[in-house]
Amino acid sequence: MCMKCDGRSWEEFRRHADLTVRVHGFVIQQVGGDDSEWTYTIGLTESWGHPEFVCLEGGLDVQAKVVAALADDVRDHGRILPETLELLDVELTPVHESHFAAGLVAAWEDRYSKSAAGGDFMQISLGPAWYCHQHAPVGRRLDQPM
């Protein structure tokens, strides 16, 4: 369910996100647009000193599952286990700061009252196992300047 589509206010979202971070250490934020949809975390840095995650590939359901699995590793082990990356068939790369200017992680920036910078987020890229033999991964890369 989308809180915005359900008619909730920005303040209600803030309270929900704050409670979720306090209880679970992070919240998963999903954004759906006409041409794209993406998922990112809020709270990993605050709770465990780990960079946040952002995923642009695979649709919201896949993104949520992958982001949650990696965030659970951070919560449970303080880091991402190599076997988790291998099992999920994902790669992590730092997000270049130029991608934040367009509001990529607006709710994160609202929570912390600052703009995201290089090193704050890692992009999750899905590997070949996520795609059929006719569709190679063509996800947008965030590690290069815009």
C-alpha positions in Angstrom: 0.0 0.0 0.0 1.2 3.5 -0.8 0.6 6.0 2.0 0.3 8.8 -0.5 -2.2 7.0 -2.6 -4.1 6.2 0.6 -4.5 9.9 1.3 -1.9 10.1 4.1 -0.1 13.4 4.7 3.6 13.9 4.5 3.6 14.3 8.3 1.9 10.9 8.8 4.5 9.3 6.5 7.3 11.0 8.6 5.8 9.5 11.8 5.5 6.1 10.3 9.0 6.1 8.9 10.4 7.3 12.3 8.6 4.6 14.2 9.8 1.9 11.7 13.4 3.1 12.0 13.2 3.2 15.8 11.8 -0.4 15.9 13.5 -2.1 13.0 16.5 0.0 12.3 15.4 0.9 8.8 12.5 1.5 6.6 12.1 0.6 2.9 10.9 3.5 0.8 9.4 2.8 -2.7 8.8 5.3 -5.4 6.6 4.6 -8.5 6.5 6.9 -11.4 5.2 6.9 -15.0 8.5 5.7 -16.5 10.4 4.3 -13.5 10.1 2.9 -10.0 12.8 2.4 -7.4 13.3 1.3 -3.8 15.7 2.7 -1.2 16.4 2.4 2.5 16.3 5.0 5.3 18.0 4.3 8.6 20.9 1.9 7.9 23.5 4.6 8.4 21.7 6.0 11.5 21.3 2.5 13.1 24.4 0.7 12.0 26.8 3.1 10.3 26.2 1.4 6.9 25.5 3.1 3.6 21.9 3.0 2.5 20.7 1.0 -0.5 18.9 2.0 -3.7 17.6 -0.4 -6.4 16.2 0.6 -9.8 15.8 -2.7 -11.5 13.3 -5.6 -11.4 10.0 -4.0 -10.3 8.9 -3.0 -6.8 8.3 -6.5 -5.5 11.7 -7.8 -6.5 13.4 -4.6 -5.3 11.7 -4.8 -1.9 12.8 -8.4 -1.4 16.4 -7.8 -2.5 16.7 -4.6 -0.4 15.2 -6.3 2.6 17.6 -9.2 2.4 20.6 -7.0 2.2 19.4 -4.7 5.0 18.7 -7.8 7.2 22.4 -8.8 6.7 23.4 -5.3 7.9 21.1 -5.6 10.9 22.1 -9.2 11.8 25.8 -9.2 10.9 26.8 -5.5 10.7 27.8 -6.0 7.1 26.8 -7.7 3.9 27.9 -11.3 3.8 29.6 -12.4 0.5 27.4 -15.4 0.3 24.3 -13.2 0.4 25.6 -11.2 -2.6 26.3 -14.5 -4.4 22.9 -16.1 -3.5 21.0 -13.0 -4.6 23.2 -12.5 -7.7 23.6 -8.7 -7.1 26.4 -6.2 -7.2 26.8 -3.1 -5.1 28.4 0.1 -6.3 28.6 3.5 -4.7 26.1 6.1 -6.1 27.7 9.2 -7.6 26.5 12.3 -5.8 25.2 13.9 -9.1 22.2 11.5 -9.1 20.8 13.0 -5.9 20.0 16.4 -7.4 16.8 15.1 -9.0 15.2 13.9 -5.7 16.2 10.2 -6.0 16.1 9.8 -2.2 13.8 12.7 -1.2 12.3 11.0 1.9 15.9 10.2 3.2 16.9 13.8 2.6 13.8 15.0 4.4 14.5 12.8 7.4 18.0 14.0 7.8 17.5 17.6 6.6 20.5 17.4 4.3 21.3 16.4 0.7 22.6 12.9 0.1 26.3 12.9 -0.9 28.7 10.4 -2.4 29.2 7.5 -0.1 25.7 7.7 1.5 24.1 5.1 -0.9 25.1 1.9 -2.6 23.3 0.9 -5.8 22.0 -2.7 -6.0 22.4 -4.0 -9.6 20.7 -7.3 -10.4 22.9 -9.9 -12.1 22.1 -12.0 -15.1 20.2 -14.7 -13.1 17.4 -12.2 -12.7 16.8 -12.0 -16.5 15.7 -14.4 -19.1 18.2 -15.3 -21.9 16.5 -12.7 -24.2 16.8 -9.8 -21.8 20.2 -8.7 -20.7 20.5 -6.4 -17.7 20.1 -2.9 -18.9 19.7 -1.0 -15.6 20.6 2.6 -15.1 24.1 2.9 -13.6 24.4 5.4 -10.8 28.1 5.1 -10.2 29.0 7.5 -13.0 28.2 11.2 -13.1 25.0 12.3 -14.8 
